[in-house]
Amino acid sequence: MAISQSLINRIAFSLFRKLFAKNITDRYNIEQVLEHPWITRIQTNIPLTFEEDIIKEEQESQFKSIIIILIILSSTSSNLKVKEEYCKKVKSNS
């Protein structure tokens, strides 16, 4: 499978940028360098720095929390509708 020159340039530039990042938390450690697609020539996922990984984990956690809240609200809303219908039936039967 041929890899386009623009993709190679982007992958090489991403490695260069992470190797020479001014902020140490944005800089790759040796494991991340060795996992980088420019080095491995296997994967296409570019490794995240420690800080990027924390941000990703926080975003995923927030997303999960939102989903749980939506599920609870949906369930609560459905239960309220069922309760309202039940109360109407009980009143109509009385």
ChimeraX commands (.cxc) that place a marker at each C-alpha (Angstrom):
marker #1 position 0.00,0.00,0.00 radius 0.5
marker #1 position 1.50,3.31,-1.06 radius 0.5
marker #1 position 1.52,6.13,1.46 radius 0.5
marker #1 position 1.08,9.60,0.09 radius 0.5
marker #1 position 3.89,12.13,0.44 radius 0.5
marker #1 position 1.61,14.57,2.29 radius 0.5
marker #1 position 0.79,11.90,4.89 radius 0.5
marker #1 position 4.48,11.13,5.37 radius 0.5
marker #1 position 5.20,14.82,5.77 radius 0.5
marker #1 position 2.43,15.19,8.37 radius 0.5
marker #1 position 3.64,12.16,10.31 radius 0.5
marker #1 position 7.26,13.31,10.21 radius 0.5
marker #1 position 6.28,16.83,11.23 radius 0.5
marker #1 position 4.17,15.54,14.14 radius 0.5
marker #1 position 7.18,13.60,15.45 radius 0.5
marker #1 position 9.51,16.58,15.01 radius 0.5
marker #1 position 7.03,18.86,16.79 radius 0.5
marker #1 position 6.68,16.47,19.74 radius 0.5
marker #1 position 10.44,15.90,20.02 radius 0.5
marker #1 position 11.23,19.60,20.19 radius 0.5
marker #1 position 8.23,20.90,22.13 radius 0.5
marker #1 position 9.16,23.78,24.41 radius 0.5
marker #1 position 6.90,22.62,27.25 radius 0.5
marker #1 position 8.17,19.35,28.70 radius 0.5
marker #1 position 4.63,18.00,29.22 radius 0.5
marker #1 position 4.06,18.39,25.46 radius 0.5
marker #1 position 7.29,16.55,24.64 radius 0.5
marker #1 position 7.46,12.82,23.88 radius 0.5
marker #1 position 9.27,10.40,26.14 radius 0.5
marker #1 position 11.33,7.59,24.59 radius 0.5
marker #1 position 8.44,5.09,24.62 radius 0.5
marker #1 position 6.21,7.51,22.72 radius 0.5
marker #1 position 8.97,8.16,20.20 radius 0.5
marker #1 position 9.41,4.43,19.62 radius 0.5
marker #1 position 5.62,4.01,19.16 radius 0.5
marker #1 position 5.36,6.85,16.65 radius 0.5
marker #1 position 4.28,5.81,13.13 radius 0.5
marker #1 position 7.31,7.53,11.60 radius 0.5
marker #1 position 9.52,5.11,13.53 radius 0.5
marker #1 position 7.38,1.95,13.43 radius 0.5
marker #1 position 6.01,2.44,9.91 radius 0.5
marker #1 position 3.14,0.24,11.07 radius 0.5
marker #1 position 0.42,2.15,12.84 radius 0.5
marker #1 position -1.19,5.39,11.81 radius 0.5
marker #1 position -2.23,6.55,15.29 radius 0.5
marker #1 position 0.10,9.18,16.62 radius 0.5
marker #1 position 0.81,8.64,20.35 radius 0.5
marker #1 position -0.54,11.19,22.82 radius 0.5
marker #1 position 1.64,13.01,25.30 radius 0.5
marker #1 position 0.92,12.60,29.01 radius 0.5
marker #1 position -1.01,15.88,29.09 radius 0.5
marker #1 position -2.99,15.03,25.94 radius 0.5
marker #1 position -3.83,11.63,27.42 radius 0.5
marker #1 position -5.13,13.26,30.62 radius 0.5
marker #1 position -7.25,15.69,28.61 radius 0.5
marker #1 position -8.64,12.82,26.53 radius 0.5
marker #1 position -9.47,10.83,29.67 radius 0.5
marker #1 position -11.20,13.86,31.22 radius 0.5
marker #1 position -13.24,14.43,28.06 radius 0.5
marker #1 position -14.25,10.76,27.92 radius 0.5
marker #1 position -15.23,10.86,31.60 radius 0.5
marker #1 position -17.32,14.00,31.07 radius 0.5
marker #1 position -18.98,12.41,28.04 radius 0.5
marker #1 position -19.82,9.27,30.03 radius 0.5
marker #1 position -21.26,11.40,32.84 radius 0.5
marker #1 position -23.46,13.29,30.37 radius 0.5
marker #1 position -24.69,10.03,28.84 radius 0.5
marker #1 position -25.54,8.64,32.28 radius 0.5
marker #1 position -27.43,11.82,33.19 radius 0.5
marker #1 position -29.35,11.67,29.91 radius 0.5
marker #1 position -30.25,8.04,30.52 radius 0.5
marker #1 position -31.43,8.83,34.03 radius 0.5
marker #1 position -33.46,11.81,32.83 radius 0.5
marker #1 position -34.97,9.76,30.05 radius 0.5
marker #1 position -35.85,6.98,32.46 radius 0.5
marker #1 position -37.28,9.45,34.97 radius 0.5
marker #1 position -39.31,11.14,32.27 radius 0.5
marker #1 position -40.70,7.80,31.09 radius 0.5
marker #1 position -41.53,6.79,34.66 radius 0.5
marker #1 position -43.36,10.06,35.24 radius 0.5
marker #1 position -45.45,9.52,32.13 radius 0.5
marker #1 position -46.32,6.00,33.25 radius 0.5
marker #1 position -47.24,7.27,36.72 radius 0.5
marker #1 position -49.40,10.04,35.25 radius 0.5
marker #1 position -51.22,7.57,33.00 radius 0.5
marker #1 position -51.71,5.21,35.93 radius 0.5
marker #1 position -53.13,7.99,38.09 radius 0.5
marker #1 position -55.53,9.01,35.29 radius 0.5
marker #1 position -56.74,5.41,34.95 radius 0.5
marker #1 position -57.20,5.05,38.73 radius 0.5
marker #1 position -59.18,8.32,38.84 radius 0.5
marker #1 position -61.32,7.33,35.87 radius 0.5
marker #1 position -62.10,3.95,37.45 radius 0.5
marker #1 position -63.13,5.55,40.75 radius 0.5
marker link #1:1,2 radius 0.2
marker link #1:2,3 radius 0.2
marker link #1:3,4 radius 0.2
marker link #1:4,5 radius 0.2
marker link #1:5,6 radius 0.2
marker link #1:6,7 radius 0.2
marker link #1:7,8 radius 0.2
marker link #1:8,9 radius 0.2
marker link #1:9,10 radius 0.2
marker link #1:10,11 radius 0.2
marker link #1:11,12 radius 0.2
marker link #1:12,13 radius 0.2
marker link #1:13,14 radius 0.2
marker link #1:14,15 radius 0.2
marker link #1:15,16 radius 0.2
marker link #1:16,17 radius 0.2
marker link #1:17,18 radius 0.2
marker link #1:18,19 radius 0.2
marker link #1:19,20 radius 0.2
marker link #1:20,21 radius 0.2
marker link #1:21,22 radius 0.2
marker link #1:22,23 radius 0.2
marker link #1:23,24 radius 0.2
marker link #1:24,25 radius 0.2
marker link #1:25,26 radius 0.2
marker link #1:26,27 radius 0.2
marker link #1:27,28 radius 0.2
marker link #1:28,29 radius 0.2
marker link #1:29,30 radius 0.2
marker link #1:30,31 radius 0.2
marker link #1:31,32 radius 0.2
marker link #1:32,33 radius 0.2
marker link #1:33,34 radius 0.2
marker link #1:34,35 radius 0.2
marker link #1:35,36 radius 0.2
marker link #1:36,37 radius 0.2
marker link #1:37,38 radius 0.2
marker link #1:38,39 radius 0.2
marker link #1:39,40 radius 0.2
marker link #1:40,41 radius 0.2
marker link #1:41,42 radius 0.2
marker link #1:42,43 radius 0.2
marker link #1:43,44 radius 0.2
marker link #1:44,45 radius 0.2
marker link #1:45,46 radius 0.2
marker link #1:46,47 radius 0.2
marker link #1:47,48 radius 0.2
marker link #1:48,49 radius 0.2
marker link #1:49,50 radius 0.2
marker link #1:50,51 radius 0.2
marker link #1:51,52 radius 0.2
marker link #1:52,53 radius 0.2
marker link #1:53,54 radius 0.2
marker link #1:54,55 radius 0.2
marker link #1:55,56 radius 0.2
marker link #1:56,57 radius 0.2
marker link #1:57,58 radius 0.2
marker link #1:58,59 radius 0.2
marker link #1:59,60 radius 0.2
marker link #1:60,61 radius 0.2
marker link #1:61,62 radius 0.2
marker link #1:62,63 radius 0.2
marker link #1:63,64 radius 0.2
marker link #1:64,65 radius 0.2
marker link #1:65,66 radius 0.2
marker link #1:66,67 radius 0.2
marker link #1:67,68 radius 0.2
marker link #1:68,69 radius 0.2
marker link #1:69,70 radius 0.2
marker link #1:70,71 radius 0.2
marker link #1:71,72 radius 0.2
marker link #1:72,73 radius 0.2
marker link #1:73,74 radius 0.2
marker link #1:74,75 radius 0.2
marker link #1:75,76 radius 0.2
marker link #1:76,77 radius 0.2
marker link #1:77,78 radius 0.2
marker link #1:78,79 radius 0.2
marker link #1:79,80 radius 0.2
marker link #1:80,81 radius 0.2
marker link #1:81,82 radius 0.2
marker link #1:82,83 radius 0.2
marker link #1:83,84 radius 0.2
marker link #1:84,85 radius 0.2
marker link #1:85,86 radius 0.2
marker link #1:86,87 radius 0.2
marker link #1:87,88 radius 0.2
marker link #1:88,89 radius 0.2
marker link #1:89,90 radius 0.2
marker link #1:90,91 radius 0.2
marker link #1:91,92 radius 0.2
marker link #1:92,93 radius 0.2
marker link #1:93,94 radius 0.2
view
